[in-house]
Amino acid sequence: MSKVSTIGYHYIVEASGCDPKILADPAKLKEILLKAAKIGKMDIRTVHFYRFSPTGVSGMVVVSESHVSIHTWPEEGYAAIDVYICGTKSEPEKTLEYILKEIGAEHAHITEIERGIKDNDEYTHSILTWDEIPGEEE
């Protein structure tokens, strides 16, 4: 039996200037995250979305490689997005790119955490952070 690597990449995204109508719609967000997971070559296992009252949605797509999640504040045009992926066959950057485009994000602050780095008998992580304006080429 082959050993599975502990290394994973966790993308934490603060998305601003998003379309409030999309952020308030659990069915639309579910559609977006499911397609985003497929675009990122992830194997979908289970899905759950919940609409809060009076506003906001939390949604989770559990994939074989870990998860894709979103928590929204439509009244603020803000979404907190997480993509955590273990292994090397997925393309989480493509997943994030699609989500940000579809929710109409004007700005995204992204943190990438490389997790599960073994240091002797302990595990640690490394962090890289940057800002993006979705749709703008570098």
Secondary structure, DSSP 8 states (H G I E B T S, - for coil): -------EEEEEEEEES--HHHHT-HHHHHHHHHHHHHHTT--EEEEEEEE-SSS-EEEEEEETTEEEEEEEEGGGTEEEEEEEEESSS--HHHHHHHHHHHTT-SEEEEEEEEEEEEETTEEEEEEEEEEE-TT---
